Amino acid sequence: MKVLVVGGAGYIGSHMVQDLLDTGSLQTQNSGGPRRGDPPRLVADSGLIRRQLGWLPAYSDLETVVRHAWAWESTALRALAR
């Protein structure tokens, strides 16, 4: 399966690309660098949903999220190919 990552030059995208490379899901990377107008830093905060709904993430690190998502996608695609 081929994976196309668009926007892999920023902080989040570059970490996602690295995790995909680590799982063997992505073969190559081509980054054109940040785009004009991209913020220098982005921060994700799940505090609001945690407080209001009591939500807790099943996985807290990006590498684990990518590994589980890739495993699920790979299984689903194999099932569809049958």
FIKOLZA-1660 file (N, C-alpha, C; in steps of 0.1 Angstrom, whole numbers, plus 5000, padded with zeros to 4 digits):
% residues 82
   i   px   py   pz ch aa at
   1 5008 4988 5000  A  M  N
   1 5000 5000 5000  A  M CA
   1 5009 5012 5000  A  M  C
   2 5005 5022 4993  A  K  N
   2 5012 5035 4992  A  K CA
   2 5005 5045 5001  A  K  C
   3 5013 5053 5008  A  V  N
   3 5007 5064 5016  A  V CA
   3 5012 5077 5011  A  V  C
   4 5003 5087 5010  A  L  N
   4 5007 5100 5006  A  L CA
   4 5005 5109 5018  A  L  C
   5 5015 5116 5023  A  V  N
   5 5014 5125 5034  A  V CA
   5 5015 5139 5028  A  V  C
   6 5005 5147 5030  A  V  N
   6 5005 5161 5025  A  V CA
   6 5006 5170 5038  A  V  C
   7 5015 5179 5037  A  G  N
   7 5017 5188 5049  A  G CA
   7 5026 5182 5059  A  G  C
   8 5036 5173 5055  A  G  N
   8 5045 5167 5064  A  G CA
   8 5057 5175 5068  A  G  C
   9 5057 5188 5065  A  A  N
   9 5068 5196 5067  A  A CA
   9 5068 5203 5081  A  A  C
  10 5056 5205 5087  A  G  N
  10 5055 5211 5100  A  G CA
  10 5058 5202 5111  A  G  C
  11 5056 5207 5123  A  Y  N
  11 5060 5199 5135  A  Y CA
  11 5052 5186 5136  A  Y  C
  12 5038 5187 5135  A  I  N
  12 5030 5175 5136  A  I CA
  12 5032 5166 5124  A  I  C
  13 5032 5172 5112  A  G  N
  13 5033 5164 5100  A  G CA
  13 5047 5157 5100  A  G  C
  14 5057 5163 5104  A  S  N
  14 5070 5157 5103  A  S CA
  14 5071 5146 5113  A  S  C
  15 5065 5147 5125  A  H  N
  15 5065 5136 5135  A  H CA
  15 5056 5124 5130  A  H  C
  16 5045 5128 5123  A  M  N
  16 5037 5117 5117  A  M CA
  16 5045 5110 5106  A  M  C
  17 5052 5117 5098  A  V  N
  17 5060 5111 5087  A  V CA
  17 5070 5102 5094  A  V  C
  18 5077 5106 5104  A  Q  N
  18 5087 5098 5111  A  Q CA
  18 5081 5086 5116  A  Q  C
  19 5070 5086 5123  A  D  N
  19 5063 5074 5128  A  D CA
  19 5059 5065 5117  A  D  C
  20 5054 5070 5106  A  L  N
  20 5051 5061 5095  A  L CA
  20 5064 5055 5089  A  L  C
  21 5075 5062 5088  A  L  N
  21 5087 5056 5084  A  L CA
  21 5092 5045 5093  A  L  C
  22 5090 5048 5106  A  D  N
  22 5094 5038 5116  A  D CA
  22 5086 5025 5116  A  D  C
  23 5073 5026 5112  A  T  N
  23 5065 5014 5111  A  T CA
  23 5067 5007 5098  A  T  C
  24 5074 5013 5089  A  G  N
  24 5076 5007 5075  A  G CA
  24 5065 5010 5066  A  G  C
  25 5056 5019 5070  A  S  N
  25 5044 5022 5062  A  S CA
  25 5047 5032 5051  A  S  C
  26 5058 5039 5053  A  L  N
  26 5061 5050 5043  A  L CA
  26 5075 5047 5039  A  L  C
  27 5077 5048 5026  A  Q  N
  27 5090 5045 5020  A  Q CA
  27 5099 5057 5019  A  Q  C
  28 5094 5068 5015  A  T  N
  28 5102 5080 5012  A  T CA
  28 5095 5092 5018  A  T  C
  29 5103 5103 5019  A  Q  N
  29 5097 5115 5024  A  Q CA
  29 5103 5127 5015  A  Q  C
  30 5094 5136 5011  A  N  N
  30 5099 5147 5003  A  N CA
  30 5092 5159 5009  A  N  C
  31 5100 5168 5016  A  S  N
  31 5094 5179 5023  A  S CA
  31 5099 5192 5016  A  S  C
  32 5089 5200 5013  A  G  N
  32 5092 5213 5007  A  G CA
  32 5094 5224 5017  A  G  C
  33 5094 5221 5030  A  G  N
  33 5095 5231 5040  A  G CA
  33 5082 5237 5044  A  G  C
  34 5082 5246 5054  A  P  N
  34 5070 5252 5058  A  P CA
  34 5064 5261 5047  A  P  C
  35 5051 5262 5047  A  R  N
  35 5044 5271 5038  A  R CA
  35 5044 5285 5043  A  R  C
  36 5043 5295 5035  A  R  N
  36 5041 5309 5039  A  R CA
  36 5028 5310 5048  A  R  C
  37 5029 5316 5059  A  G  N
  37 5018 5318 5068  A  G CA
  37 5016 5307 5078  A  G  C
  38 5024 5296 5077  A  D  N
  38 5023 5285 5087  A  D CA
  38 5028 5291 5101  A  D  C
  39 5020 5288 5112  A  P  N
  39 5025 5293 5125  A  P CA
  39 5038 5286 5129  A  P  C
  40 5046 5292 5137  A  P  N
  40 5058 5286 5141  A  P CA
  40 5056 5275 5151  A  P  C
  41 5045 5274 5157  A  R  N
  41 5043 5264 5167  A  R CA
  41 5028 5262 5169  A  R  C
  42 5024 5249 5170  A  L  N
  42 5010 5245 5173  A  L CA
  42 5010 5237 5185  A  L  C
  43 4999 5238 5193  A  V  N
  43 4998 5230 5205  A  V CA
  43 4984 5225 5206  A  V  C
  44 4983 5212 5208  A  A  N
  44 4970 5205 5209  A  A CA
  44 4968 5203 5224  A  A  C
  45 4955 5206 5229  A  D  N
  45 4952 5205 5243  A  D CA
  45 4938 5198 5244  A  D  C
  46 4938 5186 5250  A  S  N
  46 4925 5179 5252  A  S CA
  46 4919 5182 5265  A  S  C
  47 4923 5193 5272  A  G  N
  47 4918 5196 5285  A  G CA
  47 4903 5198 5285  A  G  C
  48 4898 5205 5276  A  L  N
  48 4884 5209 5275  A  L CA
  48 4875 5196 5275  A  L  C
  49 4878 5187 5265  A  I  N
  49 4870 5175 5264  A  I CA
  49 4872 5166 5276  A  I  C
  50 4883 5166 5282  A  R  N
  50 4886 5158 5294  A  R CA
  50 4877 5163 5305  A  R  C
  51 4877 5177 5307  A  R  N
  51 4869 5183 5318  A  R CA
  51 4854 5181 5316  A  R  C
  52 4849 5184 5304  A  Q  N
  52 4835 5184 5301  A  Q CA
  52 4829 5171 5299  A  Q  C
  53 4836 5161 5293  A  L  N
  53 4831 5148 5290  A  L CA
  53 4838 5137 5298  A  L  C
  54 4848 5140 5305  A  G  N
  54 4856 5129 5312  A  G CA
  54 4863 5120 5302  A  G  C
  55 4866 5125 5290  A  W  N
  55 4872 5117 5280  A  W CA
  55 4887 5115 5283  A  W  C
  56 4892 5103 5281  A  L  N
  56 4906 5100 5283  A  L CA
  56 4911 5093 5270  A  L  C
  57 4922 5097 5264  A  P  N
  57 4927 5090 5252  A  P CA
  57 4931 5075 5256  A  P  C
  58 4929 5066 5247  A  A  N
  58 4933 5053 5248  A  A CA
  58 4948 5052 5247  A  A  C
  59 4954 5060 5238  A  Y  N
  59 4968 5060 5236  A  Y CA
  59 4973 5075 5236  A  Y  C
  60 4984 5078 5243  A  S  N
  60 4987 5091 5246  A  S CA
  60 4999 5096 5237  A  S  C
  61 5006 5087 5230  A  D  N
  61 5017 5091 5222  A  D CA
  61 5015 5088 5207  A  D  C
  62 5020 5097 5199  A  L  N
  62 5017 5096 5185  A  L CA
  62 5022 5083 5179  A  L  C
  63 5033 5078 5183  A  E  N
  63 5039 5065 5177  A  E CA
  63 5029 5054 5179  A  E  C
  64 5023 5053 5191  A  T  N
  64 5013 5042 5194  A  T CA
  64 5001 5044 5186  A  T  C
  65 4996 5057 5185  A  V  N
  65 4984 5060 5177  A  V CA
  65 4986 5056 5162  A  V  C
  66 4998 5059 5156  A  V  N
  66 5001 5056 5142  A  V CA
  66 5002 5041 5141  A  V  C
  67 5008 5034 5150  A  R  N
  67 5010 5019 5148  A  R CA
  67 4996 5012 5149  A  R  C
  68 4987 5016 5158  A  H  N
  68 4974 5010 5159  A  H CA
  68 4965 5014 5146  A  H  C
  69 4966 5027 5142  A  A  N
  69 4958 5031 5130  A  A CA
  69 4963 5023 5118  A  A  C
  70 4976 5022 5116  A  W  N
  70 4982 5015 5105  A  W CA
  70 4978 5000 5105  A  W  C
  71 4978 4994 5116  A  A  N
  71 4974 4980 5117  A  A CA
  71 4959 4978 5114  A  A  C
  72 4951 4987 5119  A  W  N
  72 4937 4987 5116  A  W CA
  72 4934 4989 5101  A  W  C
  73 4940 4999 5095  A  E  N
  73 4939 5002 5081  A  E CA
  73 4943 4990 5072  A  E  C
  74 4955 4985 5076  A  S  N
  74 4960 4973 5068  A  S CA
  74 4951 4962 5068  A  S  C
  75 4945 4959 5080  A  T  N
  75 4936 4948 5081  A  T CA
  75 4923 4950 5073  A  T  C
  76 4918 4963 5074  A  A  N
  76 4905 4966 5067  A  A CA
  76 4907 4965 5052  A  A  C
  77 4919 4970 5047  A  L  N
  77 4921 4970 5033  A  L CA
  77 4923 4955 5028  A  L  C
  78 4929 4947 5036  A  R  N
  78 4931 4933 5032  A  R CA
  78 4917 4926 5031  A  R  C
  79 4908 4930 5041  A  A  N
  79 4894 4924 5041  A  A CA
  79 4886 4929 5029  A  A  C
  80 4888 4941 5025  A  L  N
  80 4881 4947 5013  A  L CA
  80 4886 4940 5000  A  L  C
  81 4899 4937 5000  A  A  N
  81 4905 4931 4988  A  A CA
  81 4900 4917 4985  A  A  C
  82 4894 4910 4995  A  R  N
  82 4890 4896 4993  A  R CA
  82 4878 4895 4985  A  R  C
% end
